Amino acid sequence: MDQFWWEKNKKYIAGVVTVVSVFLFMKYVLTLVLPFFLSVCLISVMQPFLQKLEEKLHIRKNILAAITALLALCLLAILLWYAATMICGQISMLARNIDRYEDSFCRFIHSCCRGMERSMGISADAMEQMIFTHVDKFTEDIKLKAFPRLMNYSVEYVKTICSITAFLVITFIATILIVKDFHPIRRELSRFKWYLAAEEISAKIGAMVWQYLKAQAIILCVISVISAAGLWALGINHGVTTGIMAGILDALPFIGTGIVLFPVGLWQLIQGKTGKALLVLLLYAVCALAREFLEPKLIGKKMGIYPVVILLAIYSGIKLYGLSGVVLGPFSFLIIREVYRKIEE
């Protein structure tokens, strides 16, 4: 009886064990081995490229890997520096011009209140007094609390930068060390059946992740071009930069282009440019339709996963892992699915 029960339910038990194991690994182990995990992934991708370069240039792989990784780190550092500089510049500009923004907002509220008084008979002066009281308090809080608080966290920012730098340096060193003995290590591990199964599963997941990233890059470029061109054509200040930022943020779940385009449209409305505000809203609709059209064709059909399943994996990942669940959720789902398929075989 016990043997029959085990034969009947062992697949389900194995599935539960797989789910629990993946969760525990992602939650508690991955952070400890992440630099080395990334190193192995990078080397696996770079191996064909490094092999060809070694044959042509007669330079050892570990030196080629060091040069390639160093160039990638420099490019990443430049991009991060540019992004940080741009964000700090926008915060500084907001701090300098907050009084002008407040005046424009107050004029917008004044016209709205007058319109409501004419149409609904509500006292415009009373509404204005109530709204402006809250606006003044909000503005003072930003001046006296928010900006100084941001500056007070400068030590934390330095710690975060140092932590990221250490992580990248360890990844860089691990890549150089592993690439030299990559093939001997693989030969030693190939004697174990579990490694062969893990390598097969990793290859399938890697192909799917690459397909997903390639599709997201295409969608990101298309939406960035649409946003940048639309904002530039409307004569929005820093329209190209803002449009590119909107396209990049569109790749993040639950955020999308609206996090950029809605404030831009609202600001045009506050300034009394109703036509431009409506056109910005139309631009948002075009970007949303572009994603809805491209995503199923580039991701759903080629990966064999419905977009709603990816969304569910992201949502579950955020609940289980926090913000990193945006990446770890879908990754965990892919691992569980491929491991369970292997168990069924």
C-alpha positions in Angstrom: 0.0 0.0 0.0 2.8 2.4 0.9 4.7 1.5 -2.2 1.6 2.1 -4.4 0.9 5.4 -2.7 4.5 6.5 -3.2 4.5 5.6 -6.9 1.2 7.4 -7.4 2.2 10.6 -5.7 6.0 10.8 -6.1 5.7 13.4 -9.0 3.6 15.7 -6.9 5.9 15.3 -3.9 8.9 16.0 -6.1 7.1 19.1 -7.4 6.5 20.4 -3.9 10.1 19.8 -3.0 11.2 21.6 -6.1 9.1 24.7 -5.3 10.3 24.8 -1.7 14.0 24.3 -2.7 13.8 27.0 -5.4 12.2 29.4 -2.9 14.8 28.8 -0.2 17.7 29.1 -2.7 16.4 32.4 -4.2 15.6 33.8 -0.8 18.6 32.9 1.3 21.4 31.4 -0.8 21.5 33.3 -4.1 22.7 36.6 -2.4 25.7 34.7 -1.0 26.8 33.2 -4.3 25.5 35.8 -6.8 28.9 37.2 -8.0 30.1 33.7 -8.8 26.8 32.7 -10.4 27.0 35.8 -12.6 30.6 34.9 -13.4 29.6 31.4 -14.6 26.7 32.9 -16.7 29.0 35.4 -18.3 31.7 32.8 -19.1 29.1 30.5 -20.6 27.9 33.2 -22.9 31.4 34.5 -23.7 33.1 31.1 -24.3 32.5 30.9 -28.1 33.6 34.5 -28.5 36.7 34.0 -26.3 37.6 30.8 -28.2 37.6 32.6 -31.6 39.6 35.5 -30.2 42.2 33.1 -28.6 42.7 31.3 -31.9 43.1 34.6 -33.9 45.1 36.7 -31.5 46.9 33.9 -29.6 46.1 35.5 -26.2 45.1 33.5 -23.2 41.4 33.3 -22.4 41.8 34.7 -18.9 43.4 37.8 -20.3 40.7 38.2 -23.0 38.1 37.7 -20.3 39.7 40.4 -18.1 39.8 42.9 -21.0 36.2 42.1 -22.0 34.9 42.3 -18.4 36.8 45.5 -17.8 35.3 47.2 -20.8 31.8 46.0 -19.8 32.4 47.4 -16.3 33.6 50.8 -17.6 30.5 51.0 -19.9 28.2 50.1 -17.0 29.9 52.7 -14.7 29.5 55.4 -17.4 25.8 54.6 -17.8 25.2 54.6 -14.0 27.2 57.9 -13.6 25.1 59.5 -16.4 21.8 58.3 -14.9 22.9 59.5 -11.4 24.0 62.9 -12.7 20.7 63.4 -14.6 18.6 62.5 -11.6 20.6 64.8 -9.3 20.3 67.6 -11.9 16.5 67.1 -12.1 16.2 67.2 -8.2 18.4 70.3 -8.1 16.3 72.0 -10.8 13.1 71.1 -8.9 14.5 72.6 -5.7 15.5 75.9 -7.5 12.2 76.3 -9.3 9.7 75.0 -6.8 8.3 78.5 -6.2 7.6 79.0 -9.9 6.0 75.5 -10.1 3.8 76.5 -7.1 2.7 79.7 -8.8 1.7 77.9 -12.0 -0.2 75.3 -9.9 -2.0 78.0 -8.0 -3.1 79.7 -11.2 -4.4 76.4 -12.5 -6.3 75.8 -9.2 -7.7 79.3 -9.4 -9.1 78.8 -12.9 -10.5 75.4 -11.9 -12.3 76.8 -8.9 -13.8 79.7 -10.9 -15.1 77.2 -13.4 -16.7 75.0 -10.7 -18.2 78.2 -9.1 -19.9 79.0 -12.5 -21.1 75.5 -13.2 -22.0 74.2 -9.7 -22.4 77.3 -7.5 -19.6 76.3 -5.0 -17.7 79.2 -3.5 -14.4 79.6 -5.4 -12.8 81.6 -2.6 -13.5 78.9 0.0 -12.2 76.1 -2.2 -9.1 78.1 -3.1 -8.4 78.9 0.6 -8.6 75.2 1.5 -6.5 74.0 -1.3 -3.8 76.7 -1.0 -3.5 76.0 2.7 -2.6 72.4 1.9 -0.3 73.4 -1.0 1.6 75.9 1.2 2.1 73.2 3.9 3.2 70.6 1.3 5.7 73.0 -0.2 7.1 74.0 3.1 7.5 70.3 4.1 9.4 69.7 0.9 11.7 72.7 1.5 12.3 72.1 5.2 12.1 68.3 5.4 12.3 66.4 2.1 15.4 68.0 0.5 17.5 68.1 3.8 16.5 64.5 4.5 17.8 63.5 1.1 21.1 65.2 1.8 21.3 63.5 5.2 21.3 60.1 3.5 24.5 60.9 1.7 26.4 58.5 3.9 24.0 55.7 3.0 24.4 56.6 -0.7 28.2 56.3 -0.3 27.8 52.9 1.4 25.5 51.7 -1.3 28.0 52.8 -4.0 30.8 51.0 -2.2 28.7 47.9 -1.9 27.9 47.9 -5.6 31.5 48.5 -6.4 32.7 45.6 -4.3 30.1 43.3 -5.9 31.3 44.2 -9.4 35.0 43.8 -8.4 34.4 40.4 -6.9 32.4 39.4 -10.1 35.3 40.7 -12.2 37.9 38.7 -10.3 35.8 35.5 -10.2 35.3 35.7 -13.9 39.1 35.9 -14.5 39.7 33.0 -12.1 36.9 30.7 -13.4 37.5 31.2 -17.1 41.0 29.7 -16.8 39.7 26.4 -15.4 36.2 26.4 -16.9 36.6 23.3 -19.1 38.4 21.1 -16.5 35.8 22.0 -13.9 33.0 21.0 -16.4 34.7 17.7 -17.2 35.0 16.9 -13.5 31.3 17.7 -12.8 30.1 15.9 -16.0 30.6 12.6 -14.1 27.5 13.4 -12.0 24.1 12.8 -13.5 22.6 15.7 -11.5 25.1 18.1 -13.2 24.1 16.9 -16.7 20.4 17.4 -15.9 21.2 20.9 -14.3 23.2 21.8 -17.4 20.4 20.8 -19.7 17.8 22.8 -17.7 20.2 25.8 -17.5 20.6 25.8 -21.3 16.8 25.8 -21.8 16.3 28.6 -19.3 19.2 30.6 -20.7 17.7 30.4 -24.2 14.3 31.6 -22.9 15.9 34.4 -20.8 17.9 35.5 -23.8 14.7 35.5 -26.0 12.9 37.5 -23.3 15.7 40.1 -23.0 16.0 40.4 -26.7 12.2 41.0 -27.0 12.2 43.5 -24.2 15.1 45.4 -25.9 13.2 45.6 -29.1 10.1 46.8 -27.3 12.1 49.3 -25.3 13.7 50.8 -28.4 10.4 51.1 -30.2 8.6 52.8 -27.3 11.6 55.0 -26.6 11.6 56.2 -30.2 7.8 56.8 -30.1 8.0 58.7 -26.8 11.1 60.7 -27.7 9.8 61.7 -31.1 6.3 62.5 -29.8 7.6 64.8 -27.0 10.2 66.4 -29.3 7.4 67.1 -31.8 5.3 68.7 -29.1 8.1 71.0 -28.1 8.4 69.6 -24.5 11.6 70.7 -22.7 14.2 67.9 -22.7 11.6 65.9 -24.7 14.1 63.4 -26.2 15.7 62.6 -22.8 12.3 62.3 -21.1 11.0 60.0 -23.9 14.0 57.7 -23.7 13.5 57.6 -19.9 9.8 56.7 -20.5 10.8 53.9 -22.8 13.3 52.4 -20.3 10.8 52.6 -17.4 8.2 50.9 -19.7 10.3 47.7 -19.4 9.6 47.6 -15.6 6.3 45.9 -14.6 3.6 47.9 -12.9 5.4 51.2 -13.9 5.3 51.7 -17.7 5.5 55.0 -19.6 2.7 56.5 -17.6 5.1 57.2 -14.7 6.8 59.7 -16.9 4.1 60.8 -19.4 1.3 61.4 -16.9 3.3 64.0 -14.9 4.4 65.6 -18.2 0.8 65.9 -19.4 -0.4 67.2 -16.0 2.3 69.9 -16.1 1.1 71.0 -19.5 -2.4 71.1 -18.2 -1.3 73.2 -15.2 0.4 75.6 -17.5 -2.9 76.0 -19.4 -1.7 74.0 -22.5 -4.7 71.8 -22.7 -4.1 70.7 -26.3 -0.5 69.6 -25.5 -1.8 67.8 -22.4 -4.3 65.8 -24.5 -1.6 65.0 -27.1 0.7 63.7 -24.4 -2.2 61.5 -23.2 -2.6 60.3 -26.8 1.1 59.5 -26.9 0.8 57.4 -23.8 -2.1 55.5 -25.5 0.1 54.9 -28.6 2.9 53.5 -26.4 0.6 51.2 -24.5 -0.9 49.9 -27.8 2.6 49.3 -29.2 3.5 47.2 -26.2 0.2 45.3 -26.3 0.9 44.6 -30.0 4.5 43.6 -29.8 4.7 41.7 -26.5 2.6 38.7 -27.5 4.4 38.3 -30.8 7.9 38.7 -29.4 7.5 37.0 -26.0 4.4 34.9 -25.6 4.5 32.9 -28.8 8.2 32.3 -29.0 8.7 31.5 -25.3 5.5 29.4 -25.0 4.4 31.3 -21.9 1.3 33.5 -21.7 2.0 37.1 -20.7 -0.5 36.7 -17.8 1.6 33.9 -16.4 4.7 36.2 -16.5 2.7 38.9 -14.7 1.6 36.4 -12.1 5.2 35.3 -11.6 6.3 38.9 -11.2 3.5 39.6 -8.7 4.2 36.5 -6.7 8.0 37.2 -6.8 7.5 40.7 -5.4 5.4 39.3 -2.5 7.9 36.6 -1.7 11.3 38.3 -2.4 10.5 42.0 -2.3 11.5 44.4 -5.1 14.0 41.9 -6.5 11.1 39.6 -7.2 10.6 41.5 -10.5 13.5 39.4 -11.8 13.5 36.5 -9.3 9.8 35.7 -9.7 9.9 34.8 -13.4 13.3 33.2 -13.0 11.9 30.9 -10.2 8.9 30.0 -12.3 11.2 29.0 -15.3 13.4 26.9 -13.0 10.4 25.1 -11.4 8.7 24.5 -14.7 11.9 23.0 -16.3 12.8 20.9 -13.3 9.3 19.5 -13.1 9.4 18.6 -16.8 12.6 16.8 -16.2 11.1 14.9 -13.3 8.2 13.8 -15.5 10.6 12.5 -18.1 
